[in-house]
Amino acid sequence: MTTAALDREWHRYTRAEKLARFAFYFGIVAACVVSLRTVQIIPEFLYDAPEQMADLFKRMWPIEWAFYRGGVHDALIETLHIASLGTIIAIVLAVPLGILAAHNLVPNVGINYVAKLMLVSSRSVNSLVWALLFVAVFGPGPLAGTMAIAFRSIGFVGKLFGEALEEARPGPVEALRAVGAPWGSVFLKGYWPQVVPAFWGIALFRWDINVRESAVLGLVGAGGIGMAIDTAMNLFQWERVALMLIAIFSVVVIAELIVTHIRKNII
Amino acid sequence: MTAESTARPSRVAFTPNWSARLAWLGLAAYALYAASILDVTWERFASGLEQGARFIARMFPPETAAEKMALMLRGLYESLEIAVIASVLGILLSLPIGLLAARNLMPPWLTWPLRLLIALCRSFHQVIIAIIFVKAVGFGALAGILALTVGSIGFVAKLFAEAIEEISLKQVEAIRATGASFLNVVAYSVMPQVLTRFVGFSTYQFDSNLRNSTMVGIVGAGGIGGTMFAAFQKFDYDYLLTILLAIIAMIMVSEILQNAVKRIFR
């Protein structure tokens, strides 16, 4: 009778956990099978894909390097300006929203909720969709692209900044309050020094993403190198498209190197 | 001015951080410069607000005609299919690529080319990759699937490799000491340490793929994006609003599912 305790079988997961996991795996397989059976793929297109790829690379060669001075350089710089200015505008708008969303700074659940709702709605719209909307509002051009980048980034920066504020230690803040510091001083000397590394980290991370995203905004007419790619593609000038792809690749790699360097050495 | 009253040097409670102040000043100066370059002026902004009011007025009420709703649902369904297939394909391919790119388990001659491949997959936005695939395999869902698969590899394989590089090697040694084969070492010492994080960024990638699968249609790679862009170009703004609301609803549902998956694998 005493062996009953030893005979007990040990399981890592409870029955409910096992069931949930099984349901999850089953759901994935089912979704995949259903999608594969119903998705419309034209097999003829697939068969000559390697041929078409080879043709594409042949058309891209030789890369038209001479076009860089005439048509790519300015568009590339414009793309960088769109990404940077968009990030700056996003920061300016996201910091107050992040503060309003942080419960320890603004102890009012209603205000927190409204701020969080604004941040979520900013994030749930893709930057290309924001670009479409702003092209309709401001007309084609870099202004629409800048606003699109800014509005997409507000939600991202605001959410992460608000979370960083909520994690700040209350000690320094209480000390400042105890000596009667006004709200501005409490924020600047109590919270800000604690979240400054997180703040710059978030801003740089978003800038890195924005450099990548601003390159496609031109496809819907919102300025930057995407517009040049669209034009070259419509005219089948693949030598120029290849040059622009290389230009985007270099800029993205350089931006990533800069961000990594700043993160390691300054923050 | 109390410095002469004491022998000690005066202490300032909060020393001004001049480098930070200069950085802020520089940033402000750059913002003004960039705004002037990009022709971001107040007049354009103000006239835009007027235009925006007209634009929003034209969006209401959202289109609900039956045949347009059917067209939209077909597009949304195709986007969903693209996202599902691309995520599964991308995540399955990321497993070996990420494993082979981990520098603590693999020799440098193998990790370097793979890390380069991952960087190449990562550096272009999915919509730009979609342009290339539309040329290669023609218009339609296949181009979108391939583009999002490439994008998924760039993200998941990179984070997977980084997660493996952070594991504790003691368990790997312990399994190796029993004479286990390489695949057993991976299955019993590496995977248990990284599985939770892998599930985490896989669900994140599915979410990202779902968002982008609604966009690749702009360049002709299937999904709702094509319908949306056509509605935009035809100034069919009330239909545009319907599509946008449907996309947002789909993404919100996916976020709820994502949280459920995270709870299961916590």
Interface residues (C-beta under 8 A of the other chain):
Chain A: E17 A20 R21 F24 I28 A31 C32 S35 L36 T38 V39 Q40 I41 I42 F45 L46 A49 Q52 M53 L56 E78 H81 I82 S84 L85 I88 I89 S124 V125 N126 L128 V129 L132 L133 A136 V137 F138 G139 G141 P142 L143 T146 K189 V196 R212 E213 A215 V216 L219 V220 G223 I229 M233 L245 I248 F249 V252 V253
Chain B: F14 A20 L27 Y30 A31 A34 A35 I37 L38 D39 V40 R44 F45 G48 L49 Q51 G52 F55 Y77 E78 L80 E81 I82 V84 I85 V88 A119 L120 S123 F124 H125 V127 I128 I131 I132 K135 A136 V137 G138 G140 A141 L142 I145 R211 N212 T214 M215 I218 V219 G222 M228 F229 F232 Y237 L240 L244 I247 I248 I251 M252 V261 I264 F265
